[in-house]
Amino acid sequence: ADGLHMGSHASALAVAAFAYYYTRRHARDARFNYGTGKVNSLAAFASGVMLVLFALVMAGESVKRFVSPVTIEFNWAIFVAVVGLAVNGLCLLILGGHVHFHEEHAHGHDDAVHSHQQEDPRHADHSLWSSYLHVLADALTSVLAIFALLGAKYLHQLWLDPFMGVVGAVLIVRWSWGLLRASAHVLLDMRAPAEIVDGIRQAIEAEGDNRVSDLHVRAVGPAIYAAEIALVTSDPQDADHYARLLPHDMPVAHVTVEVHGCPSSCPPVPNTG
């Protein structure tokens, strides 16, 4: 299970590396209406699916070992697991530095924008987070493998080997579910956090009798949003004027504004955000 898991993550890390390469290479490609930010989330979603599939394989193989135990070469198995743990520890140190940088960057916004990350700010970059998660899961399975092998060798508790395989599979599925949800949120154009939506509405309606009649805000990349705003006002201005009303540090990269004039002071409109 440990070897299969680590092999799968070599592929997952390759997917993440390709996502970064593709995103940068096509960053200015006009065919992508809102940039290539969603490539990041697509790669993360694929990695999450891969994690779940391999966890299910791990669980299946572990159940087979409960029913039909096999001979274990303990010394070689323990040696390989220790080497794997050392490699995973080094990878965690490398990736952890980048994750920490992104976390600090996410916390750099002021209070009005800081809360746009309702989840862990590290989740903003889904490819980076999925890579970190893959390596963390690898390290966990290595620790479980070492513990199980030592218990089986010295305490003659052979059931620990398949049991730890099942435990590792359950934990990996649990972590993967969070990654799948976060990346799917972007891929399915789900609504941005309420703090972002409310911040845009308040910025527009703070001037004159502007009233937002329709508002849609969705993620188009890691902590990057696109907003479509429809408003009514008795003193219509050009669209750029209303776009400039948004705070400069609001993480909105694309803004579309539709302005409707009304002859006198505009009445309140239903909240359709």
N, C-alpha and C positions, 0 to 999 in steps of 0.2 A: 504493500500500500504506500509506503514512504517513497519507494523508488518510482512507482507509477505517478504519484502525486507530483514529485519534483520534475519528472519528465514532462508532465502536462504544463507545468508553469514555465518551463523554458519556452514552450510555444506561446503561452500567454504573454510573456515579456516581449517576445518577438512581435506579437500583434500590437502591443502598446508602442513599441519603437516605430513600427510602420505607421501607426496613427499619427505620431508626432511628425514624422518625415512627410507624410501626405498632407497634413494640415499646413505645414510651413510652405511646402512646394506650391500649393494651390491657394494660398492665403489671398491672392489678388485675382483669382479666377472669377470672371464675371458670371459664370454659370451658377455659382453659388449665391443665391439672393441675399443670404444673411451671413456669408462667410463660411468657413469650414469648421466652426466650433463643434458642430454636432458629430463630426468624425470621431472626436475624442470620446463622446458618450457612447457612440456605436461600438467602438472598440472595447470600452469598459463593459457594455452589456454582453458582448460576445465572450469576454473573459469570464463574466459571472456565470453565463450558461455553461461554459467549459468547466468551471469549478464545480457546479452542481452535478454535472454528468460524471465527472471523475469521483466525486464523493459517493455517488450511488454505486459506482463500480467498486470502490473501496469497501462500502458496506456489504455488498453482495459477496465479495471474496472473503470478507471476515466471517460472514455467516457460514460459508462453506467450510472454513477452518474449524468452526465450532463442531460441525457435523463430522468432518473427516480431517483430523489433525495430520500434519505432515512433519517430517524431520527438519529441524532447524539447525543450520550451521551458525551457532551462536556467536563465536568469535568474529567471523567475517561480517555477520549481520550487524553486530554492535560497532565494529570498526567503521563500516560504511555509514551507519547512522550518525556516528560522532563527526565524521568528515562532513556529511551533509549539514549537520547543525552548525559547524564552523563556517561553511560557505554561506548558509542562510544568515548567520549573524553578521557577517561582513556586508552582505547585500542590504540588510536592514539598516546598518549604519549609513550606507551610501544613500539609500532611498529616504531614510528618516530625515537626513539633512535637508533634502528638497521638500519633503512634506512639511517640515518645520518652517521653511521659508514661505511656502504658500499659506500656511496658517497665519504667520505674522502679517503677510500681505492682506489677507482677508480681514484681519483685525485693524488694519490701518484706516479704514473708513470711519467717518464720524458716526455718532449714535443714530442718526436718521437712516443711515445705510447699513451700518454694522449688522443690524438684525435681519438683513436679507438672507443670511445663511442660518436658517432655522436648524439645519443639521450641522454636523461637525464641519468647520470651514475647510478642512482638508478634502472634503467630498467635492469641492468646487471643480477640481481637476480630476475627472473621473478616471482617466487613464493612469495618472500618477497614483491615485488611491487604489485602483485595482491592482497595480503592480506591487504596491506596498502590501496589500492584503494577500496576494498570492504568496509572497515571500514569507510573510508572517505565518500563514497557514502551513507553509513548508517547515518552518522552524518548529511549529507546534507538533506536527506529525513526527518530526525527528526526535523531539523530546519524548513523545508518547512511545515511539518505537524503542528508544533506549530503555525507558522505564519498564516496558513490557518484556523486552528481551532479558534484562537483568533479573527481573522477577521470575521469568520462566527458567533461566539457567540456574540460579542459585536457590530459588525457593520451590522449583519444580511446579510452578503454577502456569502450565502451558496455556490455560484459558486467557491469560492476560494479553497474549499476542493478538488474537482476533478481537478481544473486547476493546482494546485501545484503537483498533482499526475502526470499530463502530463509533466510538467516542469522537475520534478525529473527524469522521464523516459528518456527524451531527453538527459539530462546531463549524465546519467549513460551510455546510448548507446554510446555517444561521447567518454567518457573515455575508455569504453570497447574496442572500435575500435583500439585505440592505443596499448592496451595490446595484443589484438589478432594479430596485425601486428608484434609487437616485438617478440612474442613467435613463431609465424609462420615462421619468418625469420630464426630461429634456426632449427625448425622442418623440414623445406623444404630444408635444406642445401644450403641456398642462400649465395651468395658471401659475404665475410667479407668486412668491410669498406675499401675504397680505400687506406687509410693511412696505414693500416696493409699490404695490398698487395704490395703497392709501397715500403714500408720499407723492406720487405723481398727481393724483386727484387734488390733494391739498395745495400743491404748487400751482396748478392751473387755476383753481377756484379762489386763490388768495387775491387775485387781481380783479378789481371791478365786480361786475355781475356775471363773470364767466361761470358756466355750469357744464360739467362733464356729463354728456348724455350717453356715451358708450365708451368703454375702455377695455382693451385687451392687452395684457402683458404676458409674454412667454419667454422662456429661456432659449437662447440660440447658441449657447456655448458655455464654457465654465464661468459661472457668475457673470454672464453677459446676457442682457435682455433686449427684446424688441417690443416697442409699444405702439399701439394703434389707438389714437385718441379722437373722439368726436365730441364737439362742444357747441353750445349755443351762447351767444352774447349779443348785447345791444350795440357794441362797438367793435365790429370785426377787424382783426388785424391779419397780416399775412401769416402763413403757417410757421415760418421761421421764428416769428415773435413768440409764439407759444412754446416752441421747442426750447427757446432760450430761457423760459421760466423754470425749467427743471433744474435742480441743483447740479452743479458741475461734477460732483462726485457720485451722482446717481449712476449705477452701472447699466445704463441704457445706451446701446450702441446705435440702434436704429429707431427713429421716431417718425411716425406718420400722423399728420394732424388734418382733421376735416372740420371746417368752421362753418357754422350756420348762424346767420344773423336773425335777430328778432326786433320788431319795431320799437319796443320799449323795454323797461326792466324785465329781465327774463325770469320766469317763475322757476321754482325748483323742479328738477327732473328726477325720475326714478333712478335708483342706484342699480346700474346694470353691469358693474365691473365684474 
